[in-house]
Amino acid sequence: MGVIILVYLFGGCFMDALAMIMLTIPIFFPVSQALGYDPIWFGVVIVLITEMGVITPPVGVNVYVVHGVAKDVPLEVIFRGVFPMLIALLICNIILLVFPQIALFLPGLMR
């Protein structure tokens, strides 16, 4: 799972989240199924990891979108402002990796 997370994080630095997911899910979803991971949990983790990727330098696609809207704010300020969000997403992903039942609680109520 660590390798899959690193691929998504690295790829998300250079690609849009939707494009990254569409390109890699046909490869990684069967692998996660074979490893015994829950599909809902896998989807939640992948979405969070790709969202980390699109705000991470060097490209950080979403950061450039914000810079396009707020033209008077320097790009360095926007990247510094994104850093606390990156830390929060990292902590959230670590919690989900350690306690996967958090992501599965609400879907479990549907049964």
Residue pairs with C-beta under 8 A, 6 or more apart in sequence:
1 32
1 35
1 37
1 97
4 28
4 31
4 32
5 45
5 49
5 93
7 24
7 28
8 20
8 24
8 46
8 49
8 50
8 53
9 49
9 52
9 53
9 56
10 53
11 20
11 23
11 24
11 53
12 20
12 49
12 50
12 51
12 52
12 53
12 54
12 56
13 53
13 54
13 56
13 57
13 58
13 59
13 60
14 59
15 23
15 53
15 61
16 54
16 61
17 47
17 50
17 51
17 53
17 54
20 50
20 53
21 46
21 47
21 50
25 46
28 46
29 39
29 42
32 39
32 42
33 39
37 100
38 100
38 104
40 103
40 104
40 107
41 96
41 100
41 103
41 104
44 96
44 103
45 93
45 96
45 97
45 103
48 89
48 92
48 93
48 96
49 93
51 89
52 86
52 89
52 90
52 93
54 60
54 61
54 62
55 62
55 63
55 82
55 85
55 86
56 86
57 63
57 79
60 79
60 82
63 75
63 78
63 79
63 82
64 75
66 73
66 78
67 73
67 75
67 78
70 78
95 102
96 102
96 103
